[in-house]
Amino acid sequence: MKASFSLHCWCRAGCLRYVGGTSGSFLSVCCSSLTKRGHICADLEDLKWPQLTALLPVEATDDAFWDQFWADTATSVQDVFALVPAAEIRAVREESPSNLATLCYKAVEKLVQGAESGCHTEKERQIVLNCCRLLTRILPYIFEDPDWRGFFWSTVPGAGRGGGDEDDENARPLAESLLLAVADLLFCPDFTVQSHRRSTVDTAEDIHSIDSCEYIWEAGVGFAHSPQPNYIHDLNRTELLKLLLTCFSEAMYLPPSSDSSNTNPWVQFFCSTENRHALPLFTSLLNVVCAYDPVGYGIPYNHLLFSDYREPLVEEAAQVLIVTLDYDSSTSSSPTVDGTTTGTAMDDVDPPGPDNLFVNYLSRIHREEDFQFILKGVARLLSNPLVQTYLPNSAKKIQFHQELLVLFWKLCDFNKKFLFFVLKSSDVLDILVPILYFLNDARADQSRVGLMHIGVFILLLLSGERNFGVRLNKPYSVRVPMDIPVFTGTHADLLIIVFHKIITSGHQRLQPLFDCLLTIVVNVSPYLKSLSMVAANKLLHLLEAFSTTWFLFSAVQNHHLVFFLLEVFNNIIQYQFDGNSNLVYAVIRKRNVFHQLANLPTDSQSIQKGLQRKKKTPEPISRTNSQDGVSMEGSRPAAPAEPGTLKTSLVATPGIDKLTEKSQVSEDGTMRSLEPESSQPPPEGNLPSAVSDGEPWSGEATHPQQDRRRLSSASSSGQWTPTPDWVMSWKSKLPLQTIMRLLQVLVPQVEKICIDKGLTDESEILKFLQHGTLVGLLPVPHPILIRKYQANSGTAMWFRTYMWGVIYLRNVDPPIWYDTDVKLFEIQRV
């Protein structure tokens, strides 16, 4: 790009207009108070952001004038944000659009020149960094104004793809020049990567002739060599990635849309074949994240003694990575590998599949050692906040676990071979335990509802595979302090106990997740060999709470939760009876719950009576029978959000019938997809997706009016009333036969033993149940039904909203998007 061409500029009306004519005089740039005394002071304290007015015309070719913005001052990105107030950027945008256009163009031009030259001098590097910071500050204000949104995609005459001044037909938009310059600068020897020169006498490397695949930032996928750490390179990479993330953030300024054709043009171009660094940059970002070890050698308090320059880079890399992987897989065939490829981790050829090369490369990773590297890295980082030390606060705790969860979701969603690798061994439990920890810790905090959702979505995805259920049988011995009852058992027990905690004492905005939580339990239930007494009691307690007449009759879809729980009991009794004497004993003790369900009244008078039962005395789900016991040592109760905490809104999630598809497990273990049957419960209406704020939800005792209000999103008629026909339509399908047969056989036997031996000790009864059998006495086992997650545009939009909400809230130093007019979500205070 050269300074001697004219420029198209956006006028305030939003149309592209041509400003200036002959080379070198393309804009009348006006600034009265651009500076003190008409020039920019090099002194940082004196530098003021200009209130641009139409008094002092400055030629675009007046480099001495424009260079004052970036040449002389060694600023930091925080300085630029402090010195350039939002109000003044908006004032320039409204009152002197051509001035802002020139400033953006000149800053991009400097980045292009830096990329061309290779930034060999300290002065050139300083200019590049200052231009980065200035553009990071200005871009959100370009995006928030619809009239300006196309500015960076307008072509600049003379800046053609061929580089010639005559090449205007093929001119490159400013956005493309910016993105390609940033990509080049991310592999610039001695600026962002280690130079391969043997000595200082060697000639400097030509940035255009180097193979950037030899300069990947970290060993890992597709790269064996780990370069020497260089904190200056890490800082420079972080600044460039921050600018890249800001470029991609145009998505924040568009309202949520289920239209999957709405691709982000910045991401689309950056991840296309136009970017020659796409492969090394993808592997650099992935390897930097997965190789990071925040604890290092484990020296206590080392994070307080030394600055960690790698952590900001890792955070930025994780955020850029998940944004570039924002791709709706439901609209295309799943980009998975056939496993027949050989050679490097990802052969650098154009494969079939998505145009987004980052998604493409991710989907084609297939070497076991690469999967192991990724899984170990993600598990190590997710487990970091759980690390317990004898010295308080002596170990570094990372804060970017939400970005890691999105990344793990993308890995499993786009690369099915990775998903199967994760489930092949007990390593999946290293992912499960941190997720359950986050779910339990965040359950009462309404500002972390998004974290709850993504944790549950990941577990739903994993639970669709048989191996996940099998892995849950491993004993749980790692004692992560959690606000749950002490128990001795397996990872399945841990999962059930945490889910019970979420349902009975979580924030009421989590109610739409209940059917997801129970679907996960249903999916794993046929494989659970031995539940502890604590977990068995939790399941029975949930059934007891969900089968009260008040709860069943107060909302159109509440009975689905009972169907799910009955399916859990049936699966365990039919397929894992031998090891589950604890559950069988709990079922026998709570047999009245099943009898009440079988005899559920269906006449109008009983329905109304059931609805009135708890209307006058609201109270939370009863925990008298849940045997909570003592919480784990060292744990602290889940706390609600601090008043004033910022949170971002989320779009509604689809109901469980849209989120999943039913598959039947054959005798040989293979799965056969089932066509959805409209007449078959549970799916009979979606669980309401958007729940109003208020008191924590309770299974037995919120006002019926509140529940009906919550249902307004699911019920088109506005006011829904239960009828005898409606109750009969699902009561007749309650799958109670297996349990009733079990009670019919075992209850008389247990009662006889108790009378004969005068037993009051449950251990003797458990011993009897352990050695009992129901072979030939139960109905023929039903086929195992698994509800597998299926990609859809609804969840794709949810992920986009959640991801950008996390990035918005996490980038506070500097606050890149704070106080700009974002449209993708609302920023709310708790």
N, C-alpha and C positions, 0 to 999 in steps of 0.2 A: 504494500500500500504506500502511496506517495502523497506528499502534502500538496502536490500541484494539480489537484482536480476539484471539480465542483461537486456539490453534495445535494442530494434530495433531502429535504427536511420536512418534518411534520409540523404543519401550522396548528393553531389551537382548535380549528374546526375539525381536525382529524384527517384532513386530506393530505396526500403527499404533494409537496410543492417544491419547485426547483428554485434554489436561492443562489444568486450570483451568476457569473457567466465565465469570464476568462479565467485561465488557470491562475490560481493564487489569490483570487479575491472572491471566495465563494460565500462568505457570510459577513454581514456587518454585525460584529459582536460588540455588544454595548455593555459597558460596566462603569458605573460611577463610583459605587462604593465597593468595587471588586477588591480594592486594596486601600490601605492608608496611603495617602499621597500618590495614588495612581499606580502603585506597583505592589506586588506581593512581598511581604516581609519574609525573609528567610528564617527569621527568628520564630520558633514555634509558638511562643507566647503571643506574638503579634499577629499571627496568621488568623484572618477572619474569613469565614465563608462569604462570598460576594452576594449582596443584594443587587442582582443585575438589573440595570435600567438602561434606557436608550440615550445615554449621553456621550460615552467615549467609544467610538467605533474602533475595533481592533481587527486587523487582517488575520485570517486564518493561518497565513504563512508567517505571522509574527511569532516565530518560535521562541524568541527571548521572552515574550509575554507569557505564552502558554506553558513554557517549561517551568515557570515558577510554581505551577501547581504540583509538580512531582520531582523536580530535579534536585533542589537544594536542601530540602528538609528531611532529616532522618526521623520520620514519624513512626508511630505504631498504629495498628488498625483501631485501637481504642482512642487514640488521639484524634484520628480522622472523624470518628463518630461523635466525639465531644465537640469538635470544632465546626462541624457541618450540621447545624440543626435541621430537623425535619421541615419546620415551617419555611425555612429559607430555600430548601430544595423545591418545595411545592410552589413557592413564589416565583422562582426562576422558571419552573415548568409552565406556569400559567401566564406570566407576564413577558417572558423573553424565551419562547420555546427554541428559537434558533441558537441562542447561546448554550442552552443545555445540550442541544444536538451536537454542537461543535465540541464541547467539552468531552462528551461520550466518544465521539469519533476520534478525537486527538488522543484520548487515553488508550483506545483500542489500537490505534496506529502505533503508539509507543510499545505496546505489548507485542505487536507483529514485528516491529523492528528488533526488539529484544530477542524474539524467537529466531529471527533471520540471522542475527549476528552471533548468537550463542552466548550472550551475556558474559563476555570475558573479563570485563572490568567491574570493579566494585560500584562505580557510578552507574553503569548500565543496570546492575542488579537492583540498586536502590530505586531507580526510575521504575523498573518493572513492578517492584513491590508496592510503591506508592500508587501507581496506576491501578493495581489490583485492589488496594484498599479503597480508593476513590470510587471505583465501579461497584464494589461490594456495597458501599454506602448508598449509591445513587439508584442502582437497578430496581430495588423494590418500589421506588416512587415512579419509575417508568411503567412498571407492571400494573400498579394500582389504578392508572388512568387508562380507560379503554381506548382513548384517542391515540395514546402513545404506544400501545402494546405492539403494534406492528413496526415500530421505528427500527428496531434492530434487524428486522427481516426485510427492510428496504435495501435495494441495491445501491452500491456506491460506484458511480461511473469511474472507470479507470482501474478499479480494484478487481479485475477479472480473474477467473480461475487460471487463465494462462499467464497472468501477470502483466500483460501488455496494456498500454493506454488505449489501444484500438479495440480492446476486447470487451466493450461495453455490453454487447449482446449477451455475453456470458458472465456478466458481473456477479461477484460473490456478495451475498448479504453480509452486513456488519456482524450479525450473530455468528455466522459461519467462520468469519475471519477471527473473531474473538475466541471461539471454542477451539479452533485448530491451533491458535497461538498458545493457549493455555496447555493443550495436549503436548505441544512441542516443548514448552518450558518445563513440564513435569519430567522430562528426560533430558535435561540440559546439563552436560558435564560441568562439575565444580559449582553448580548452582543448586540443583536438586538431586543429582546423582554423582557417585564417585567417578572421577575421570579415570580412563584406562591408560593414560599416558605413562610411559615408563619413567620419564624424568621431565624436569621443567624445561629442558632444551627442546624436547619434542614439540612439534607444531600442535597447536590447539586442535581438538577434534571438530570436524565439520558436523554441525547438528543435523544436516540433511543427509549425510552419508552414513551416520551411525545406525546400527541395528538396535533399536531400543529393547528388543527381547534379551539382549545381553546386559541390560541395565535395570532389570526388574529389582524392585526395592528390597525384597526379602525372600529368603529361601522358603520353599514349600511346594505348592502345586506347580509342576512344570518348570521348576528352577531349583537347582541344588546348591547354588553358591550363596552364602549369607554375607552381604557387604558389611564393611566396618561401620558401626554406628557413627553418625555425624549429626549432631544436634542442629547445626545451621541448616543442613539439607532438610531435616524434619520440619523445622520452623517454616522454611520457604515452601515446602510441599503443602503444609497446613494452610498457608495463606492462599495458595493457588486453588486448593480444593474448596476453601471457603467461598471463593469467587465462583467456582464451578457450581457449587450447591445453590448459590444465589441466582445464577443464570437459570438453573432448573426450577427455581421456586415460582416461576410464572404460574404454575399449576395452583398455587395458593390463592390466586386472584380470580379464579374462575369458580362459579358455584358448582356443587356436586352434580354429576350427571351420570346416568346409567349407560349412556351412549359410549360403547367401547371403542368407537372410531375416533374419540377425542384424545389423540395421542399428544404428548408433550413435544413440541417441535425441537426444543433444545436437546432433550434426551434422545429423541429420534435421530437427529443429525450426529450427535456426539457418539452414539453407539452404532453408527453405520460404517460402511466400508470406506467412507470419505476420511475417517480418522485412522491414520496408519498406525497409531499407537494403541488401538482398541485392545488387542490381546495382551501386550505387556502391562497396560494400565489395569485391566481387569485382574490379572494375576497379582500385580503389585498390591492392589487394594485388598484382595482376598487374603494374600499371604501376610500382609502387615497386621490385619485384624487377627487372623488365626494363630500367628506366631507370638502375639503379645503376651507377656507374663508380668502382670502388675506386681507380683510379690517378689520376683527375682530370686535372689539367694535366701530370702526369708529373714534378713536382718531386721530386728524390730525397729520401728520408727524410721526406717530408711527413707520413706516418702516425705518425712518432715525435714530431713537433713539435706536431701538432694532434690532438685527439680527434675521431673520426669517429662522430657520433651517428646517422648514417644506417645504418651497417652492422648494429648490433643490431636495428634496425627491419626491415631487409631480411631478415635471418636469420629473425626471428620471423614476418614476412609469408610467407616461403617455406614455413615449417613449417605455419602455419595453412592456407595454400592447398592443400598436398598432402593434409592431413588432411580438409579439406572435399571434396576431389575423390576420396576413397577410396570408389569405387563400382564394383561388379562388373558390367562391361559385358557379360559372357558371359550374363547372365540376362535381358537386354533387347535390343531391336533397337538397333543402333549409332546413337547420336544424332548424325547428320551432317546437314549443310545441303543443300538442293537447289539452292542457288545463285541462286534467283530472287528472293530478298528484296532490298529496297532500303531506303534510309534510313540510320539510324545503324548503328554497328558491330553492335549487338545491339538489335533492336526490342524495346521493353519490353512485350511481350505474352506471355500464357501460351502457349507453344508445345507441340506434342506432344513426348513424350520423357520423360526421367526427372523425378521430382518434385524431385530435388536441383537447385536453381536454379543453383548454381555450375557443376555439370556441364553443365547446359542452356546457360548463357551461353557456356561454353568451347566447346561443340560448335557454336555458332552464329556465332562470329567468322568473317568471310569476306572482309573487305577486304584487298587485297594489302599496303597500307601498314601494316596492323595485324600481318599475318604477318611482314613485314620487321622491324618494331619488336621483336616477340617473339623472332624468330630471332637477330637481331643482339645483343640483350640477353643471351640465354642463352649464345650462342657467346662473347661477350666475357667473361662471368663464368667459364665453363668453362675458357677459355684462360688466365685470370689466373694460376693456379699455375704455368703453363708459361713465363711471361714471364721472359726472361733480361735482366739488366742488367749493365753493366760494373762497377758498384759493388755489392758484396755486400749483400743484404738491404735494398736501397734502395727497392724497390717493395713496396707492400702486397700481401699474399697472403691471399685469402679462404679460409675453411675449410668453406663450406657447399655444396661441389660435389655431395655425395650427394643433398641435397634438390633441387638443380637437375636432376640426372639423373632423379629420380622425376617432377619437374614436366614435363620434356621428354617422358618416357614417356607421361604423362597427356595432354599436348597431342596427341601423335601417335595415341594410342589412341582418344581421344574426338572428334578433329576430323580426319577423313581429308583434308579440303581443306588443312589445315596440313601434313600428311604429304606430300602431293603438291607443295605449294609448296616444302618443304624440299628435295625431290629434283629440283626443276625446274632448279636451277642448281648451280654448284660450291660454294655456301654450305654444303651438307651436309658438306663436307670440314672446315669449321670446327668442326663437332660431332664428326666422326670422329676427328680427330687428338688432341684432349684425351681422348676415351674410350680410345683406344689407349695414350696416355700413362699414364692411371690404371691400366689393366689391366696394363701392363708393370711399373709401379712397385709395384703391390700383390700381384704374383703369388706372392711368397714369404711373405706376411704373413697368417697364419690369422685375425687379427682383422678382416681386410678381405675375407673371402670374399663377404660380401653385396655390396660394391662391385663385385667381379669379376662376380657374377651379373647385376646390373642393367646393367652395361656390355655384357655379352654379349647380354642380352635385347633391348636397344635395337638392337644391330647385327643381330640375327636379324629383328627387325621391319622394319628398313630394307632388309635383303637380299632380302625378299620382293618388292620392286619392281624392275623392270628398270632404271630410271634410276639406282639406286644402283650397280649393277655398271658401268654406262656411265661414271658420274662418277669411278670409281676409276682410270680410265685417265689422269687428269690427273697430270702429273709432280709428284713430291714435292720441293719445293725448300726449304720451311721446315725449318730444322734444329733441331728441339727435341732437346736432349740426352737421349738414351734409351740404356739399357743393352742395345743391340742392335748387330749388325755394321754397319759403314759400307756403304752401297750407293748406287748411282745408279739411279733408276727411278721408278715411279709410286706412287700411294697404295695400289694393290693389292699391290705388293711390301711396303710398310710393314705392311699388314694381315697378310699371310702370315708375315712375319718375326716379328712380335709374337706371333701365334698359336703359332708354332713354339716360341718362348721360353716361353710359358705352359705348353705341353704337356711340354716337355723339362726345364724347371727351375722349375716352379711348385710350390706346396704340394700335397700329395697329396689334400687335401680338394677340389681342383678337378677331380678325375677325372670327376664327373658332368657337367661342362661340355664334355668333349671332343667328344661328338656334336653339341652346339650349335655349337661352334667350326667343326667340319668341315662342318656343314650350311650355315653362312654362306658358307664357301669354295665349296661346291657351287653355291649359289644365284647367286653372282656369276661363276662360272667361264665360262659361255658368252659373257661380254661382255669378257673380259680380253684386250686386243689384243697385249700384249707384256710378258711377265714377265722380270725380270732374272735373271741366272744365280744370284745369291744366293737369290732366292725359289724358283726352280726346284729348286735343290739342297735347300732346306728341305722342300719337298713330297715329294721322293724319299726324303729321310732319314726322314720320318714313315712313309711306306709301308714302308720297310725295317724300322723298329722295330716297326710294328704287324703285320707279316706273318711274324714269327718264329713257329715252331711253338709255342714255349712260350706266347707271348702269346695266340695264336689259340685254344689249347686250354684256357687257364686260367680263362676266364669265358664264360658263355653268350652274351653280347652283344658280345664283343670284335671279332668278324669284321665287325660293322657298320662299324667305323672303316675297314677295308680297302675295303668297298663304297663308302663315301663318297669315299675318295681315288681309286679307280678311276673313279668317275663324274666327278670333277674332270678327270682326264687325258683321258677320252673327250670331255667337253664342249669342252675347249680344242683337241684334235686335230681334232674334227669341225667346229667352228664358228670357230676362230681360229688355224688352222694357220699361215697366212702370216706372222704377226708373231712367232710363238713358237718360233723356232729354238733359243733357250736351253733351253726345256723339252724339246723333241724331242731335243736333244743329251744332256740329262741322262737322259732315258728310255733312250736307246741305251747310254749308259755304264753304267746300272744295270739292263741287260736281264735279268741273272741273277735279280733279285728277281721279275720277272714270270714267268720260266720256273719258278722254285721254287714260286710260287703255283699255276701251271697243273698242276704235278706234285706237289701237296701230298699226302702219304701219308694214307690213310684207315683203315688196319688198326689194330687195338687195340694191337699191340706198338709201332708207330711213335708212336701217340698218347701212350702211357705214357713212351716214351723222350723225346719232346718235352717233356713236363711235368717230367721229371727233370733236363733239361739245365742249368737255371740254379738248381736247388734249393739247391745247396751254396755257390754263390758269388754272393750278391746284390750287384748294383752298379747304379748309375743308368743311364738310357738312354745308349748309347754316343754320344759326340759327335765321335768321330774323323773321321767322314765328313760332319759337318754344316758344316764350313768356317766356323766362327764368326768367325774373323778378329778385327780390332781393333774395340773398341766405340767409339761416337761420343765425340768430345772433349767434356769437361765433364760426362759422365754418371757416375752412381754406381750400383753394383750394387743390385738389388732386395734390401731387407733384411727379415729376419723380424721379427715383432712383438717389441717390448721385453718382457722378462719382467714380469708383473704388469699388462700392458695389459688393460683390461676389454673384453669383447666380448659381444654378445647372440646367443643361439641363433637358428636359422632353421628354419622348417618345410621339409620335403623338397619339391623341385620335381618336376613331372611329367616323364615320359620324353619324348624328342623326338617320338615318334609321337602323344603327347597334346598336345604343345606346338604342333604344326604340322599343316597339312593340305596334301596334294599338289595342285598345279595344273599343267596342261600348257599350254605357250605355243604358241598357234596361229601360222600363217604370217603373219597380219596383226598379230601382237604381242599380241593379247588373250589372257587366261588363262581356262582352263576347269577348274573344280574336278573332281578325280577322286575317285570313291568309294574308300575304303580297301580294299585287297585283303589278306586275312589271309595268303594264300599268298605274297605278293610281298615279298622282302627290300628294304631292310634291316629294317623293324620286325618283330622276332621275339620281343621281350621287352624290358622297359624296362631302361635303364641304372640301376643302383642309385642311389638319390637321396641317401641318408645315408651318408657315408663316415666310418670311424672316424679319430680323430686318430692321428698317428704320424709316421714318417719320410716325406720327400717321395716321392710315387709315382714309379715308374720303369717305362718301357715294357717292359724286358726282364727285370727282375730283382728283383721282390719275391717273397716266399715264396708258393707256391701256397696254403698254408693261409690267409694273410692275404687273398688275393683271394677265396677261398671264403667267408671271414668277411664280407668286404664285400658279397658277393652274397646274404647271408642275407635281406636286405630284398627281393630280387627273386625268390628261389627259395623256393617254398612247401615243397619237400621237405627243405630244410635243407642237405642234402649233394648237390651236383650233380657228375656225372661225365660227361665227353665220351664219346660212343660213335661207332663208325664210321658208323652211320645218320645221326646228327646232323651229322657233318662232311660227308657226301655231300649232305645236304639243302641246304646252302648253297654247297658247293664247285661244284656243277653250275651254279649261277646266277652265278658270278663273271663280270662283264662284261669279259672279256679279249680278245674277238674283234678290236676296233678296234686295240688296242695291238699284238697279235700280228701283225696284217696290216702295221702300220707297220714293225715290226721286220723282218718277212720281206722287205719291199721295200727299206728303207733300209740295214740293217746290211751286206749284201753290197756295196752301192754305196760306203758310207763306207770299208769295209775295202779295197776296190779302189783308191780314191783315195789312201788312206794308203800302200799298197804301191807304187802307180805313181809317186807324187810324193815318196815317202819323208817324208811329213808327220809331224811331232811337235807342230806348233803347232795348238791347237784353233781359232784364229781362222779358219784356212783351211776347216776342216770346217764351222764356223758359217756361213761365207760360202756354201758349197755348199748347206747346208740352207736358208738364206734364199731361195735362188733355185729350190729344188726345189718339186715339187708332188705331191700324192697324189690329184688329181682323177681320179675313175673307178676308183681302186685300193682305196679304203676301203669298208667296208660302208655301206649307205644310212644317212644320219644319223638317229639316234634323236630322238624329240621331246624338247624341253627340259622337264625337270621342275623346278618350283620348290616348295620347302616353305615355305609362308607361315605366319607365326605366327597362331594362333587363340586368342582370349580364352577362358579357362576358369577355373572357381572355384579350381582348384589354384594358379594363378599369382596370382589375386586375393588369396588368403590369404597367399601368400608375400610379396607387396608390402606387405600390411598389417603383417605381422610385421617385415619389414625396415625399413619407414618408422618405426614406433614405436620400434624398437631404436635407429635413428639419432637420433631425437628424444630418447630417454632419455639416451643417452651424450653428446649435444652440449649438453644443458642442465645445465651444472655450476655456473653462477654466476647465481642460486642453484641448488643441486642439487634440483630440484623433486621428482623421484620416487625419489631415492637412498634405499636402505634401506627401501623400502615393498614390500609383498608382491605384486609383479606376477606375472601368470599367463600372459600372452601369449607370453613368452619367458623363458629363463633367463639370468641375468647370470653370465658365466664369466670367470675370470682365465686369461690365457695362461701 
